[in-house]
Amino acid sequence: MSQKKVQKEEEKPTAGPLRKHRSRAEKIDDLKKQISELRKAEREERQKARDEKLLAIGKAVYEKAGKPKNIYGLQQYVESEEFKVDFKNDF
């Protein structure tokens, strides 16, 4: 090998913190990871909103049923003809 070629190989930066430029594949991997994290956060946010809606609905039904002492009383109220749901999409 020529001396210049050997010198160039020795000067190549290592994959450590001293390296200034990332390869294209590394950039793509980082972007994929960011997208994955954003999607995960979005899913968690939607799930949290869904849970809050269900809790609000459950609380409203419980209070409308007269705050029964056990689940059987709540079940009877839901199965009765008194139970009517007027759905309004305010969310």
C-alpha positions as CSV (number, residue, x, y, z in Angstrom):
1,M,0.0,0.0,0.0
2,S,1.1,3.5,-0.6
3,Q,1.9,5.7,2.3
4,K,-1.0,8.1,1.5
5,K,-3.5,5.3,1.6
6,V,-2.2,4.0,4.9
7,Q,-2.4,7.6,6.3
8,K,-6.0,8.0,5.2
9,E,-7.0,4.8,6.8
10,E,-5.4,5.9,10.1
11,E,-7.2,9.2,10.0
12,K,-10.7,7.7,9.6
13,P,-12.7,8.7,12.6
14,T,-13.9,5.9,14.9
15,A,-17.5,5.4,15.8
16,G,-17.1,7.2,19.1
17,P,-18.0,10.6,20.4
18,L,-15.3,12.3,18.3
19,R,-17.1,11.5,15.1
20,K,-18.8,14.6,13.7
21,H,-21.0,13.1,11.0
22,R,-23.4,10.3,11.2
23,S,-24.0,7.9,8.4
24,R,-27.2,7.9,6.4
25,A,-28.3,4.6,8.0
26,E,-27.8,6.0,11.5
27,K,-29.9,9.1,10.7
28,I,-32.6,6.9,9.3
29,D,-32.5,4.7,12.4
30,D,-32.8,7.7,14.7
31,L,-35.7,9.1,12.7
32,K,-37.5,5.7,12.9
33,K,-36.9,5.6,16.6
34,Q,-38.3,9.1,17.0
35,I,-41.4,8.2,14.9
36,S,-41.9,5.1,17.0
37,E,-41.7,7.1,20.2
38,L,-44.2,9.7,18.9
39,R,-46.6,7.0,17.9
40,K,-46.4,5.4,21.3
41,A,-47.0,8.7,23.1
42,E,-50.0,9.3,20.8
43,R,-51.5,5.9,21.5
44,E,-51.0,6.4,25.3
45,E,-52.7,9.9,25.0
46,R,-55.7,8.4,23.1
47,Q,-56.0,5.6,25.7
48,K,-55.9,8.1,28.5
49,A,-58.6,10.2,26.9
50,R,-60.7,7.0,26.3
51,D,-60.3,6.0,30.0
52,E,-61.3,9.4,31.2
53,K,-64.5,9.3,29.0
54,L,-65.4,5.8,30.3
55,L,-64.9,6.9,33.9
56,A,-67.1,10.0,33.4
57,I,-69.8,7.8,31.8
58,G,-69.5,5.2,34.6
59,K,-69.8,7.9,37.3
60,A,-72.8,9.4,35.6
61,V,-74.6,6.1,35.4
62,Y,-73.7,5.3,39.0
63,E,-75.1,8.6,40.2
64,K,-78.2,8.3,38.1
65,A,-78.8,4.8,39.5
66,G,-79.0,6.3,43.0
67,K,-75.5,5.2,44.1
68,P,-76.3,1.5,44.7
69,K,-74.3,-0.3,47.3
70,N,-73.3,-3.2,45.1
71,I,-72.8,-4.1,41.5
72,Y,-76.1,-6.1,41.4
73,G,-78.1,-3.0,42.1
74,L,-76.3,-1.1,39.3
75,Q,-76.9,-4.1,36.9
76,Q,-80.6,-4.1,37.7
77,Y,-80.8,-0.3,37.0
78,V,-79.1,-0.7,33.7
79,E,-81.4,-3.6,32.7
80,S,-84.5,-1.7,33.8
81,E,-86.6,0.5,31.5
82,E,-85.7,3.6,33.4
83,F,-82.2,3.5,32.0
84,K,-82.0,5.6,28.9
85,V,-78.9,7.0,27.3
86,D,-79.0,10.2,25.3
87,F,-75.7,10.3,23.6
88,K,-74.2,13.7,22.8
89,N,-70.7,13.8,21.3
90,D,-69.3,16.8,23.2
91,F,-65.7,15.4,23.2
